[in-house]
Amino acid sequence: MNKTQLAFPEEFRTRAIASLKRYVDDELEVKMSDLKAGLLLDYLTTELGPTIYNMAIADARGFFEERAADLDAACHRAEFTYWPRSR
């Protein structure tokens, strides 16, 4: 099985593990070791990370496509305006 794991900065990983441990303790009333919380973090990011990433890319693509569609209207400048129009 090919697993893709995100490489988090150490400070982030430490804080994420602490957060997972607190969540599991508060919500499930289960004490979790750093090792188990790290394994859960690895599982969640490997299993759910690609879907979350793809959703974020789709959102960004939609944002930029929407802005690009407005480029003509937002950036259009009238041409040949040096000479005033005669009536």
PEKAHU-V93343 format. One record per run of one state. SS is the DSSP state (@ for helix, = for strand, . for the rest). FROM is the first residue (numbers start at 1). TO is the last residue. If there is no record, write none. Layout:
ss=SS from=FROM to=TO
ss=SS from=FROM to=TO
This chain:
ss=. from=1 to=9
ss=@ from=10 to=28
ss=. from=29 to=33
ss=@ from=34 to=69
ss=. from=70 to=70
ss=@ from=71 to=75
ss=. from=76 to=87
